Amino acid sequence: MNRTLLSALLLLGCNETSFTQLEKIDSFQQKRKNTFDLMVVVDNSCSMYEEQAKLASNFDSFIEFFDGTDVDWQLGVVLTDVEDPAAQGRLIGGDDEIVLTNADGNEVDRVSYTHDWAVAEGLSMVLDPSWFTAVSNDKREHWCTVEAGTPGEANASCALDTEGAGSDARYGEVLITEFMADPAGVPDELGEWVELTNIGAEAVDVSGWQLIDDGRNAYTFPDALTMEPGATLVVAREADSALNGGLTADLATGEAFTLNNDLLYLTGTTEGSREIFQEMVAQGTSGSGSEMGLEAVRLATAPDMLAGHNSGFIREDANFNILVVSDEEDGSPDPVDTYLSAFASLKGDAAFRDHSIMNVSAVVGSDPPEFAGEASCVSANGAAVYGHRYVDAVAKTGGLVDSICDDDFSPLVSQLGLTLSGLQAEFELSRYPVLESLKVAIYSSPDNDSKIRDLTLDTDYTYVEERNSLRFEFDQVPESEQYIVAEYKVRSGT
């Protein structure tokens, strides 16, 4: 191939005939990746447990197009519950629960911490011994932070402004007395741990007890496990002290129990982002049955919220994208257009014309039922109401929509990740090719010497006859600003 000719073709991005009329060289440049902020709106009502779990399991599909690349992204989560003061448009990163239940499933103790607890990296949260009661260990003012912590050892006094009356087992003998949510020096999946203490006067059989949260976590204690009076039990993600940072652990949970870090939202530089995302979206099912996804986004982007709790999430130079996951219709009080106008106004006049700047996508009941009052779809997890208002918002902003009854969310999540990244997966040829002659290669620059690799039909890409295009699957899409060059003989009669 003539190097000067190829360079000229690549620079112009044109489609010119080569040495004969029967041969073509089509050149394309992959788009540059985007900068975007994605707000995921999660329905946390009573019917959403399985759907939250499916969303949690698809984070890898979502970020595969921009993780570790030059795309600048942020992802935050809000809930459809706008009645609970703890929700109401608040980004829920940094919130989590440690719940201890007995073998009968009854709650023994609970510590619910929030972003306001300021759980810092490398610092364990330690309960002051004067507040060793099940009714006092859920208050932040009764805890202090200690570097590395004292797992398995007696807690020292925090020297708090107020002191309690000491241990009181009347409301529960086994307490959550210390935890490490964000270890330093080792990853979360190795270094997280929870300490339990028996403050009672009798031994307690904890066989079959569980550590759970309000989401997807559940670790079951083994059989024949007893805690003597005054004894501690350290339950860690990893038992091997050579891997977990030197901790001596009694039990290991693996991925069955995880703790959320103090992050309001994720970015491309967040360590352990997959696990944190799973904690963020698996929010349990205790939320209001009056789901208001669009209202939740409006509250989340209100001036006072963006200046306060949600500060830093909506960036001036970033696209704003919304993904709603719900099995109910939106119950927000205002018309859909009112919300869309408010969201677009966050990005300026251009967002009203260019839907890539602001759009809504949804995993909802996506199809209208045949008869009024029937479900939009039914799955093994239950029925979903037609999300007409969400579907309308998607249609008006050029987003994506899929059925929440699908067993697997990964196709839509992957497509959404690709769309938000700004990359292109399909390239239309200028003429119909003789497939046997089709040669496709990737270049890093408009220079023949910059070839990265040759591509193989039906392995690295496919040819779509009805659109006369080269199609790349999700894991094969050319990277940002690379060049795709197709050489071929023109099919007779086309």
C-alpha positions in Angstrom: 0.0 0.0 0.0 1.2 3.5 -0.8 2.1 5.1 2.6 1.4 8.7 1.4 -2.0 7.7 0.0 -3.0 5.9 3.2 -2.0 8.8 5.4 -4.0 11.2 3.2 -7.0 9.0 3.4 -6.8 8.6 7.2 -6.3 12.3 7.7 -9.3 13.2 5.6 -11.4 10.4 6.9 -12.7 10.0 3.4 -13.7 7.1 1.2 -11.7 7.3 -2.1 -11.1 4.7 -4.8 -7.7 3.1 -4.7 -5.8 1.9 -7.8 -8.8 0.6 -9.7 -12.5 1.2 -9.6 -13.1 -2.2 -8.2 -11.1 -1.6 -5.0 -11.9 0.6 -2.0 -10.2 1.9 1.1 -12.6 3.1 3.8 -11.1 4.8 6.8 -12.8 5.7 10.1 -11.5 7.3 13.3 -13.0 6.0 16.6 -14.7 8.8 18.6 -13.0 10.4 21.6 -14.2 9.1 25.0 -16.6 11.2 27.0 -16.7 12.8 30.4 -19.9 12.0 32.3 -21.7 11.8 35.6 -24.1 8.9 36.0 -26.8 8.9 38.6 -28.2 5.4 39.3 -31.7 5.5 40.8 -32.4 2.3 42.7 -35.9 1.2 43.8 -35.5 0.0 47.4 -39.2 -1.0 47.9 -40.2 -4.5 49.1 -40.2 -6.3 45.7 -36.7 -5.3 44.6 -34.2 -7.7 46.3 -33.4 -9.9 43.3 -33.3 -7.0 40.8 -30.8 -5.2 43.0 -28.7 -8.3 43.1 -28.7 -8.5 39.3 -27.7 -4.9 39.0 -24.9 -5.4 41.5 -23.5 -8.3 39.6 -23.2 -6.3 36.3 -20.7 -3.6 37.3 -18.0 -5.2 35.2 -20.1 -5.2 32.1 -20.9 -1.5 32.7 -17.3 -0.2 33.1 -15.6 -2.4 30.6 -15.5 0.5 28.0 -13.9 3.1 30.2 -12.2 1.5 33.2 -8.5 2.3 33.2 -8.8 4.5 30.1 -9.0 8.2 29.5 -12.7 8.6 30.0 -13.5 10.7 33.1 -16.5 9.2 34.9 -18.4 9.5 38.1 -21.2 7.2 39.4 -23.5 7.9 42.3 -26.6 6.2 43.7 -29.9 7.6 45.0 -33.1 5.8 46.1 -36.7 6.1 44.8 -37.7 6.6 48.4 -38.2 10.3 49.0 -40.2 10.0 52.2 -37.3 8.8 54.4 -35.3 11.8 55.5 -32.1 9.7 55.2 -32.8 9.3 51.5 -34.6 12.2 49.7 -32.0 12.6 46.9 -29.0 12.0 49.1 -26.1 10.1 47.4 -26.0 7.0 49.6 -22.3 6.2 49.3 -20.7 5.6 52.7 -23.9 4.2 54.2 -24.0 0.6 55.4 -25.3 -1.7 58.2 -23.8 -4.5 60.3 -26.6 -6.7 61.6 -26.2 -9.7 63.8 -29.0 -12.2 63.9 -29.4 -15.4 65.9 -30.2 -18.9 64.5 -33.9 -18.1 64.5 -33.3 -15.0 62.3 -34.1 -12.6 65.1 -32.0 -9.4 65.2 -29.5 -9.4 68.1 -27.6 -6.2 67.4 -27.3 -3.6 64.7 -24.9 -0.8 63.9 -25.9 1.4 61.0 -23.2 3.9 59.9 -23.5 6.6 57.3 -21.3 8.9 55.3 -21.5 11.3 58.3 -19.6 8.8 60.5 -16.5 9.7 58.4 -15.1 6.1 58.4 -11.6 6.7 57.3 -9.0 4.5 55.6 -6.8 2.5 57.9 -8.9 3.5 61.0 -11.1 1.1 62.8 -14.3 2.2 64.5 -14.1 1.4 68.2 -17.0 1.4 70.7 -16.2 3.0 74.0 -16.5 0.4 76.8 -18.8 2.6 78.8 -21.4 2.3 76.0 -21.3 -1.5 75.7 -25.1 -1.9 75.3 -27.2 -2.8 72.3 -29.2 0.4 72.5 -26.1 2.6 72.6 -23.7 1.2 70.0 -25.6 2.6 67.0 -24.8 6.2 67.9 -21.7 7.8 66.3 -20.9 9.8 69.4 -20.2 6.6 71.3 -17.4 5.5 69.0 -13.9 6.7 68.3 -11.3 5.9 65.6 -8.1 4.0 66.2 -5.3 3.4 63.7 -5.3 -0.3 62.8 -7.7 -1.1 65.7 -7.5 -3.6 68.5 -9.3 -6.7 67.0 -9.7 -9.4 69.6 -8.5 -7.2 72.4 -10.3 -5.2 75.1 -11.4 -1.7 73.8 -9.7 1.2 75.5 -11.6 4.2 76.6 -12.2 6.8 73.9 -12.1 9.7 76.4 -15.5 10.9 75.1 -17.2 14.0 76.5 -20.0 11.8 77.9 -19.7 8.4 79.5 -22.2 5.6 79.7 -22.9 3.3 82.6 -20.7 0.4 81.3 -21.7 -3.0 80.0 -25.4 -3.8 80.1 -26.5 -7.2 78.7 -30.2 -6.7 79.3 -30.8 -5.8 75.6 -28.4 -8.4 74.1 -25.4 -10.3 75.3 -23.4 -10.3 72.1 -22.5 -6.9 70.7 -20.8 -5.4 67.7 -17.9 -3.6 69.4 -15.4 -2.7 66.6 -15.1 -2.9 62.8 -12.7 -2.0 60.0 -14.5 -0.9 56.8 -11.6 0.5 54.9 -8.2 -1.1 55.6 -4.9 0.5 54.6 -2.1 -1.5 53.0 -4.3 -4.4 51.8 -7.5 -4.4 49.7 -10.9 -4.4 51.3 -11.5 -8.0 50.2 -8.6 -9.0 52.4 -8.6 -6.6 55.3 -12.1 -5.8 56.4 -13.3 -7.3 59.7 -15.9 -7.0 62.5 -15.4 -7.7 66.2 -18.1 -9.2 68.4 -18.0 -9.3 72.2 -20.0 -11.4 74.7 -20.8 -9.0 77.5 -23.0 -11.4 79.4 -22.3 -13.7 82.3 -23.0 -16.9 80.4 -21.6 -18.6 77.4 -23.6 -18.1 74.2 -24.0 -20.7 71.5 -23.7 -18.7 68.2 -23.9 -21.6 65.9 -26.0 -20.7 62.8 -26.0 -17.0 63.7 -25.5 -14.6 60.8 -23.8 -11.3 59.9 -26.1 -9.6 57.4 -26.9 -6.1 56.1 -30.1 -4.6 54.6 -28.8 -5.6 51.1 -27.3 -8.8 49.7 -24.8 -9.7 52.4 -25.2 -12.8 54.6 -22.5 -14.8 56.4 -23.6 -17.8 58.5 -21.5 -18.9 61.5 -20.4 -22.5 61.6 -21.9 -25.2 63.9 -20.6 -25.9 67.4 -19.4 -22.3 68.0 -19.6 -20.9 71.5 -18.6 -17.5 72.9 -17.5 -17.6 76.5 -18.3 -14.7 78.9 -16.1 -11.7 78.0 -14.8 -13.4 74.8 -14.4 -11.7 71.5 -14.9 -13.1 68.0 -13.2 -11.5 65.1 -15.0 -12.1 61.8 -12.8 -11.1 58.8 -12.9 -11.3 55.1 -9.7 -13.3 55.0 -8.3 -15.5 57.8 -4.7 -15.7 56.5 -2.7 -13.1 58.5 -0.1 -13.1 55.8 -2.7 -11.7 53.4 -5.0 -9.7 55.6 -2.5 -7.2 57.1 -1.4 -9.3 60.1 -4.9 -9.7 61.6 -5.7 -12.8 63.8 -9.2 -13.8 62.7 -11.5 -16.4 64.1 -13.8 -16.7 61.1 -13.5 -15.8 57.4 -16.5 -14.6 55.4 -15.0 -14.2 51.9 -17.4 -12.2 49.7 -20.4 -13.2 51.9 -20.1 -10.0 54.0 -18.6 -6.7 52.9 -18.5 -3.2 54.3 -19.0 0.0 52.4 -16.3 2.7 52.3 -16.9 6.4 53.0 -17.3 7.4 49.4 -20.3 9.3 48.1 -19.7 8.3 44.5 -17.3 6.3 42.4 -14.7 7.6 39.9 -12.3 6.0 37.5 -9.6 6.1 40.3 -11.6 4.5 43.0 -9.9 1.3 44.3 -12.2 -1.6 44.7 -15.0 0.1 42.8 -16.8 -3.1 41.8 -17.4 -4.1 45.4 -18.3 -0.6 46.5 -20.8 -0.4 43.6 -22.4 -3.6 44.8 -22.8 -2.2 48.3 -24.3 1.0 46.9 -27.0 -0.6 44.7 -28.0 -3.4 47.1 -29.9 -1.2 49.4 -32.5 -3.6 50.7 -36.3 -3.5 50.5 -37.5 -1.4 53.4 -38.0 1.8 51.4 -41.3 3.5 50.6 -43.8 1.7 48.4 -44.5 5.1 46.7 -41.5 5.1 44.3 -40.5 8.5 42.9 -37.5 8.1 40.7 -37.7 11.4 38.8 -38.4 13.3 42.0 -35.4 11.7 43.6 -33.2 13.0 40.9 -34.7 16.5 41.2 -34.0 16.5 44.9 -30.5 15.2 44.3 -29.7 18.0 41.9 -31.4 20.8 43.8 -29.0 23.8 44.4 -28.9 23.2 48.2 -28.1 19.5 47.8 -25.4 20.2 45.2 -23.9 22.8 47.5 -24.2 20.4 50.5 -24.3 16.6 50.8 -24.0 15.9 47.0 -21.3 18.5 46.4 -18.9 17.7 43.6 -21.1 15.1 41.8 -22.5 17.2 39.0 -19.5 18.7 37.1 -19.8 21.6 34.7 -17.9 20.0 31.8 -19.5 16.5 32.1 -22.5 14.9 30.5 -25.3 14.1 32.9 -26.8 10.6 32.6 -29.6 8.9 34.6 -30.3 5.2 35.0 -33.5 4.2 36.8 -34.0 0.6 38.0 -37.5 -0.1 39.3 -40.4 -2.6 39.0 -43.0 0.1 39.6 -44.3 3.2 37.8 -42.9 6.5 38.7 -45.1 8.3 41.3 -43.4 11.7 41.1 -45.8 14.6 41.4 -44.9 16.7 38.4 -45.2 16.0 34.6 -42.3 14.2 33.0 -41.4 17.2 30.9 -41.0 19.3 33.9 -38.3 17.0 35.3 -36.6 16.6 32.0 -36.4 20.4 31.6 -34.9 20.7 35.1 -32.3 18.1 34.4 -31.3 19.6 31.0 -31.1 23.1 32.5 -28.2 21.8 34.7 -26.2 21.4 31.6 -27.2 24.6 29.7 -29.1 25.3 26.5 -27.1 22.7 24.5 -28.6 19.9 26.5 -32.1 20.6 25.2 -30.9 19.9 21.7 -28.1 17.3 22.2 -29.4 14.3 24.1 -25.9 12.9 24.6 -25.4 15.7 27.2 -28.4 14.7 29.3 -30.4 11.6 29.0 -32.4 9.0 30.9 -32.2 5.2 30.6 -34.3 2.7 32.5 -34.5 -0.9 33.5 -38.2 -1.1 34.2 -41.5 -2.7 33.1 -40.8 -1.6 29.5 -43.8 -2.8 27.6 -47.5 -1.7 28.0 -49.7 -4.6 29.0 -52.3 -6.0 26.7 -55.1 -5.2 29.1 -55.4 -2.4 31.7 -54.4 -3.5 35.2 -52.2 -6.3 34.0 -48.4 -6.5 34.6 -45.9 -5.2 32.0 -43.9 -8.4 32.5 -43.6 -11.4 34.8 -40.5 -13.2 35.9 -39.6 -15.8 38.5 -39.0 -12.9 40.9 -42.5 -11.5 40.4 -44.4 -9.0 38.2 -43.5 -5.5 37.1 -45.8 -2.6 36.5 -45.5 -0.8 33.2 -43.1 2.2 33.9 -44.8 4.5 31.4 -43.3 7.7 32.7 -39.8 6.3 32.7 -40.2 4.9 29.2 -41.5 8.4 28.1 -38.4 10.0 29.7 -36.2 7.6 27.8 -37.9 8.2 24.5 -37.7 12.0 24.9 -34.0 12.0 25.7 -32.6 9.3 23.5 -31.7 6.9 26.3 -31.9 3.1 26.5 -34.6 0.9 28.0 -34.9 -2.7 28.9 -37.2 -5.0 30.8 -36.6 -5.5 34.5 -38.0 -9.0 34.1 -35.0 -10.1 32.1 -32.8 -12.7 33.8 -29.6 -10.8 32.8 -29.1 -7.1 32.8 -25.7 -7.3 31.2 -26.7 -6.6 27.6 -28.3 -3.3 28.5 -25.7 -2.4 31.0 -22.9 -3.1 28.5 -24.7 -1.1 25.8 -25.2 1.8 28.3 -21.5 1.7 29.2 -20.6 1.8 25.5 -23.0 4.6 24.8 -21.8 6.7 27.8 -18.1 6.1 26.9 -18.8 7.8 23.5 -17.2 5.0 21.5 -18.7 3.7 18.3 -19.3 -0.1 17.8 -20.4 -0.1 14.1 -18.9 1.5 11.0 -20.8 1.6 7.7 -18.8 0.9 4.5 -19.2 3.1 1.5 -19.7 0.2 -1.0 -20.6 -3.4 -0.6 -17.5 -5.6 -0.3 -16.5 -9.0 -1.7 -16.1 -10.6 1.7 -13.3 -12.8 0.7 -11.3 -9.6 -0.2 -12.1 -7.7 3.0 -9.1 -6.7 5.0 -9.5 -4.6 8.2 -6.7 -3.2 10.4 -6.4 -0.9 13.4 -3.9 2.0 13.4 -2.9 4.3 16.2 -2.4 7.4 14.0 -2.8 8.4 10.3 0.4 6.7 9.3 0.9 3.4 7.6 3.7 2.5 10.1 1.3 2.9 13.1 -0.6 -0.3 12.4 -1.5 -2.0 15.7 -2.9 -5.3 14.3 -4.8 -6.9 11.5 -8.4 -8.1 12.3 -10.0 -11.3 11.4 -13.6 -11.5 10.2 -16.0 -13.3 12.5 -13.3 -13.3 15.2 -12.4 -9.7 15.8 -15.5 -8.2 14.1 -18.5 -9.2 12.1 -20.0 -7.9 8.8 -23.6 -6.9 8.9 -25.1 -7.3 5.5 -28.3 -5.4 6.0 -26.4 -2.3 7.1 -23.2 -2.9 5.1 -21.2 -2.3 8.2 -18.4 -3.6 10.4 -19.7 -4.5 13.8 -17.6 -4.9 16.9 -18.8 -6.7 20.0 -18.5 -5.1 23.4 -15.1 -6.5 24.2 -13.7 -5.8 20.7 -14.6 -2.1 20.2 -11.6 -0.1 19.0 -10.1 2.2 21.6 -10.6 6.0 21.8 -9.3 7.8 18.6 -7.9 4.8 17.0 -8.2 4.4 13.2 -10.1 1.6 11.5 -9.1 1.0 7.8 -11.0 -1.4 5.6 -9.6 -2.5 2.2 -11.8 -4.5 -0.2 -13.0 -5.2 -3.7 -16.3 -3.8 -4.6 -19.1 -6.3 -5.1 -20.3 -6.4 -8.7 -23.5 -4.5 -9.2 -23.4 -2.5 -6.0 
